[in-house]
Amino acid sequence: MNTILVTGCSSGFGLETARTFLDRGWTVIATMRAPRGDVLPGSERLRILPLDVTDADSIARAVEAAGPIDVLVNNAGVGLLNALEGVSMNEVHEVFETNTMSTIAMTKAVLPQFRERRAGVVVNVSSSVTMRPLHLLSVYTASKAAVNAFTESLALELEPFGVRARLVLPGAAPETSFGANARARMGGTVPEAYADMAAQVYAGFQQMTQFTRASDVAEAVWRAATDPSCPMRLPAGADATALAAAA
């Protein structure tokens, strides 16, 4: 029986991915910063572990407790929507620590077992914003573009050992809490000079006709995990797919 470890499972993409793999017969290790037992159906194939992806000791404990796994999904992340002038360097560090450094750290922690078994898959959840420059997303986009470059180079390193690395690129997902959390980081800090721009960005959100559902991401992760012939980058969601086609 195959085992998958998914980070950031308390809601959104991670929760839906855990649910999808559980429904399809896999053993699922769902990790959360603050574990909750009520978000997934009870199953003898489900384990919920505490994990703070920005803490090295927490990563070590979780990987040890998880034991052998077949697939790692680096999904945990934070958003940030603001003009660069309105972003503190502490916020920049937080975004890169969570989105980029934690992806590298989690991957590094599981690679020895994958390499020794000459099998395994790393699926990194990035973002479709890396396919087109967008207003007020310079820091967030940079953190995810780094994940893309890391994953594509890593895939070359791992190929001789029979280990795969793939990217899933979701679009905007208004049904999840991710976008709301990103906008919340704006607080009252949007510089006055960028107020009109921010208003236009918000208006654009209201006019969206294509978007990404959590189930779209779960299906893309499923393909990345189970289809050795799938491409390196998998757009997830109608908006992401359209963006990829136009790129």
C-alpha positions, 0 to 999 in steps of 0.5 A: 500500500502506497503512503503519502505525506502532505504538508499544510492539511488543515484546509484548502489544497492540502486537505483536499489532497489528503482526502482524495488519496485517502478515498483512493486507498492510500495511506495518508500522513496529513500534517498540520501546524495545529493538528485537528482530527475533525477535518478528515474522515476517520480511517486506519489508513490516516495519521495526523501529525504535528508539523511546523515546516519552518522548524528544523526539529519539527521536520525531523520529528515528523519525518521520523514519526512518518516512517517510510513514505512513497510520495512527499507533497510540499503544499504548506505555504503563505501568501502576500499581496502588497506593493514591495514598498509596503512589505517589511523585510520580516514579512519577506523572510516569513514568505520565503521561509515558509514557501521556499526554505521549508520546501527545500528542508522537507525535501532534503529530509526525505530524500535519503529514503527515496534514494536508498529505495530508488523510488519516490516522488516529490510534488511541490505545489507552486503557483500559476503566478510564476507564469505571468507578472502580476501587480502586488505579488513581487515577493510571493511570486519570487518565493514560488519561482524559486520553488520552480527552479529548485524542483526542475534542477532537483529532478535532474539530480534525482533521475539516476536514482529513480526518484521523480520531482514534479510541480503543480501550479494552481490558479486563484482559489477563492473558495479556499482561505489562502487568498483571504489570508494573503490579502489580510497580510496587506492590513493597512500597510498598502502605501498611499501611492499604490492605493489606486492600483490595489483597488484595481487589483481587488476589482479584478478579483471580483470579475474573475470568471475562471478559478481553481478549485481545491479538487483541481489541485488534488487531481493534479497532485494525483497525476504527478504522484502516479503518472511517471510520464506526466510533464514537469509542470502541471497547471491546476484549475481552469485559470491556470490551464488557460494561462499555461496555454497562452504562455 
